[in-house]
Amino acid sequence: MFETRPDRDSEVVLLGRSNVGKSTLMRELTGHTFDTGQRPGVTREPNHYDWTSQDFVLTDLPGFGYMEGVPDDAREEIKTDVIRYVEEYAENILVGVLVVDGKSVIDIIDRHSGPDEIPHDVELFHFLRDVGIPPVVAVNKMDKVDDRDDRLNDLCDRLGLHPPWKQWQDTIAPITAKRGSIDSLNEAVRTHLHEAERDDLFQFFPVG
C-alpha cells in the first residue's frame, strides 16, 4: 500500500467506507476516471493522482467497513493499512477528507455505537485530529437527503461538534459529487491549505 505513492511532499487524502462515492469525488477533483473494483472491497491499493509541475499528490485510500463477500479479517486488514498509511505520512498530509454517505451515515454511526464499539467514521475523524491532520467531512449524496440541516446537525452531534453545522463549514461540507456539486468541500479544503500557507494549491480545489 505504500510502494505506489509518488514522491511528493504535500498530500490530501480521501478516506471513508466503501460505496460512499470516493471514486466519484476523486474523478470530480482530478478530471480523471480511476479503475475501481466491480464490487466494494476489491480495491486494496490507493489511487494516487499527482501533477507534474507541483509537489502535490491527491490520494484516494481504499474503502473500509462492511463489504459483502469480504471476510472480517480482510476488512480489518484494509482498515489497519489505511491507518498505517495516514500515520506514516501525517506530516505530509495537509487535509484528510472523510467521505460519508449523507443518507445513511447517522444510521450507520448509531448502529455501531456502544460501550465496546466506536463507529469507524467517528473513530477516523478523531484519529485525523489526533495525528495533527485537519479533517473535512464530505457529506456526499446530499441530493437524496430531505432534512438537510437536521441531518448535518445530527452528524455534528455524533462527531462531538456543537451544532448548528453552519458554524463548522471548514469541517462539514455537504456535497453531491455525482452532480459536480463540490464547492463547499473545495472551500473547506482551501481554508486549511491557507492555514498551512499553501495557497499555491488552490488551483486544484477551484470554487465557483
C-alpha positions as CSV (number, residue, x, y, z in Angstrom):
1,M,0.0,0.0,0.0
2,F,3.0,2.3,0.4
3,E,5.1,1.3,-2.6
4,T,2.9,3.1,-5.2
5,R,3.0,6.5,-3.5
6,P,4.6,9.2,-5.8
7,D,7.5,11.1,-4.2
8,R,5.6,14.2,-3.2
9,D,5.9,16.2,0.0
10,S,2.3,17.5,0.1
11,E,-0.8,15.4,0.1
12,V,-4.6,15.5,0.5
13,V,-6.2,12.1,1.3
14,L,-9.7,10.8,0.8
15,L,-10.9,8.2,3.3
16,G,-14.2,6.5,4.0
17,R,-16.3,3.4,3.9
18,S,-16.9,1.5,0.7
19,N,-19.7,2.8,-1.5
20,V,-19.8,6.4,-0.2
21,G,-18.7,7.9,-3.6
22,K,-14.9,8.4,-3.0
23,S,-14.1,7.4,-6.6
24,T,-16.7,9.8,-8.0
25,L,-15.3,12.6,-5.9
26,M,-11.8,11.8,-7.0
27,R,-12.9,12.0,-10.6
28,E,-14.5,15.4,-9.9
29,L,-11.4,16.7,-8.3
30,T,-8.9,15.5,-10.9
31,G,-11.0,15.2,-14.1
32,H,-9.8,11.6,-14.5
33,T,-11.5,8.3,-14.0
34,F,-9.9,5.6,-11.9
35,D,-10.3,1.9,-12.1
36,T,-12.4,0.6,-9.2
37,G,-13.3,-2.9,-8.3
38,Q,-16.6,-4.3,-9.6
39,R,-17.6,-4.9,-6.0
40,P,-16.7,-3.0,-2.9
41,G,-13.5,-4.0,-1.1
42,V,-11.7,-5.2,-4.2
43,T,-9.5,-2.1,-4.3
44,R,-6.7,-2.7,-1.9
45,E,-4.2,-0.1,-3.3
46,P,-4.6,3.6,-3.0
47,N,-5.3,5.6,-6.1
48,H,-2.8,8.5,-6.4
49,Y,-3.0,11.4,-8.7
50,D,-0.2,13.9,-9.0
51,W,0.5,16.8,-11.2
52,T,4.0,17.1,-12.7
53,S,4.5,20.7,-12.0
54,Q,3.5,20.7,-8.4
55,D,4.9,18.9,-5.3
56,F,1.5,17.6,-4.5
57,V,-0.5,14.3,-4.6
58,L,-4.2,13.6,-4.1
59,T,-4.8,10.1,-2.8
60,D,-8.0,8.0,-2.6
61,L,-7.4,5.4,0.1
62,P,-9.2,2.0,-0.1
63,G,-12.7,1.9,1.3
64,F,-13.3,0.0,4.6
65,G,-16.1,-1.2,6.8
66,Y,-18.7,-3.8,5.9
67,M,-18.2,-5.3,2.4
68,E,-20.3,-8.1,1.1
69,G,-18.3,-11.2,0.4
70,V,-15.2,-9.9,2.1
71,P,-14.1,-11.8,5.3
72,D,-13.8,-9.9,8.5
73,D,-10.1,-10.3,8.8
74,A,-9.6,-8.9,5.3
75,R,-11.8,-5.9,6.2
76,E,-9.7,-5.3,9.4
77,E,-6.5,-5.6,7.4
78,I,-7.7,-2.8,5.0
79,K,-8.6,-0.5,7.9
80,T,-5.2,-1.2,9.6
81,D,-3.4,-0.4,6.3
82,V,-5.3,2.9,5.9
83,I,-4.5,3.9,9.4
84,R,-0.8,3.0,9.0
85,Y,-0.7,5.0,5.8
86,V,-2.1,8.1,7.4
87,E,0.3,7.7,10.4
88,E,3.2,7.2,8.1
89,Y,2.5,10.4,6.0
90,A,0.8,12.5,8.7
91,E,3.4,15.3,8.4
92,N,2.8,15.5,4.6
93,I,-1.0,15.3,4.7
94,L,-2.4,18.8,4.7
95,V,-6.1,17.8,4.8
96,G,-7.9,14.5,5.5
97,V,-11.2,14.3,3.6
98,L,-13.5,11.8,5.3
99,V,-16.3,10.9,2.8
100,V,-19.6,9.8,4.2
101,D,-23.0,9.0,2.7
102,G,-25.3,11.7,3.8
103,K,-28.4,9.5,3.6
104,S,-27.1,6.6,5.7
105,V,-24.3,8.0,7.9
106,I,-26.4,8.7,11.0
107,D,-28.0,5.2,10.9
108,I,-24.6,3.5,10.5
109,I,-23.0,5.5,13.3
110,D,-25.9,4.8,15.7
111,R,-25.9,1.1,14.8
112,H,-22.2,0.8,15.7
113,S,-22.2,2.9,18.8
114,G,-22.0,1.1,22.0
115,P,-19.9,0.5,25.2
116,D,-17.4,-1.6,23.3
117,E,-17.6,-0.1,19.9
118,I,-16.7,3.2,18.2
119,P,-18.1,3.7,14.7
120,H,-15.4,3.8,12.0
121,D,-16.4,7.2,10.8
122,V,-16.2,8.8,14.3
123,E,-13.0,6.9,15.1
124,L,-11.3,8.2,11.9
125,F,-12.5,11.7,12.4
126,H,-10.8,11.9,15.8
127,F,-7.8,9.9,14.6
128,L,-7.1,12.5,11.9
129,R,-7.2,15.2,14.6
130,D,-5.0,13.2,16.9
131,V,-2.3,12.9,14.3
132,G,-2.5,16.7,13.5
133,I,-4.4,16.4,10.2
134,P,-7.3,18.8,9.8
135,P,-10.4,16.7,8.9
136,V,-13.0,17.8,6.5
137,V,-16.2,15.6,6.4
138,A,-17.5,15.5,2.8
139,V,-21.2,14.6,3.3
140,N,-21.9,13.1,-0.1
141,K,-25.2,12.3,-1.9
142,M,-27.0,15.2,-0.3
143,D,-29.4,15.3,-3.3
144,K,-31.0,12.3,-1.7
145,V,-31.5,14.0,1.7
146,D,-34.7,15.9,2.5
147,D,-34.0,17.1,6.1
148,R,-30.6,18.6,5.2
149,D,-30.0,20.9,8.2
150,D,-31.3,18.3,10.7
151,R,-29.1,15.6,9.2
152,L,-26.0,17.7,9.2
153,N,-26.7,18.9,12.8
154,D,-27.1,15.3,13.9
155,L,-23.8,14.4,12.2
156,C,-22.0,17.2,14.1
157,D,-23.5,15.9,17.3
158,R,-22.2,12.4,16.6
159,L,-18.7,13.8,15.9
160,G,-18.6,15.8,19.1
161,L,-19.0,19.2,17.3
162,H,-21.6,21.5,18.8
163,P,-24.5,22.1,16.3
164,P,-25.5,24.0,14.3
165,W,-23.4,22.6,11.5
166,K,-23.1,26.0,9.7
167,Q,-20.5,27.2,12.2
168,W,-18.3,24.2,11.1
169,Q,-18.1,25.0,7.4
170,D,-14.4,24.4,7.4
171,T,-15.1,20.9,8.7
172,I,-18.5,19.8,7.4
173,A,-19.0,20.0,3.7
174,P,-22.3,18.9,2.1
175,I,-21.7,17.8,-1.5
176,T,-23.2,15.8,-4.3
177,A,-20.1,14.5,-6.2
178,K,-22.1,12.8,-8.9
179,R,-23.5,16.2,-10.0
180,G,-20.2,18.0,-9.6
181,S,-21.6,19.9,-6.6
182,I,-18.4,20.1,-4.5
183,D,-17.8,23.8,-3.9
184,S,-18.4,23.5,-0.2
185,L,-15.7,20.9,0.0
186,N,-13.2,22.9,-2.0
187,E,-13.8,25.9,0.2
188,A,-13.2,23.9,3.3
189,V,-10.0,22.4,1.9
190,R,-8.8,25.8,0.9
191,T,-9.3,27.1,4.4
192,H,-6.9,24.5,5.7
193,L,-4.4,25.0,2.8
194,H,-4.4,28.7,3.6
195,E,-3.6,28.0,7.2
196,A,-0.7,25.7,6.1
197,E,0.5,28.6,3.9
198,R,-0.2,26.6,0.7
199,D,-2.4,29.0,-1.3
200,D,-0.4,27.7,-4.4
201,L,-2.5,24.5,-4.2
202,F,-5.9,26.4,-4.5
203,Q,-5.8,25.7,-8.3
204,F,-6.6,22.0,-7.5
205,F,-9.7,22.9,-5.5
206,P,-11.4,25.6,-7.6
207,V,-14.6,27.3,-6.4
208,G,-17.4,28.8,-8.4
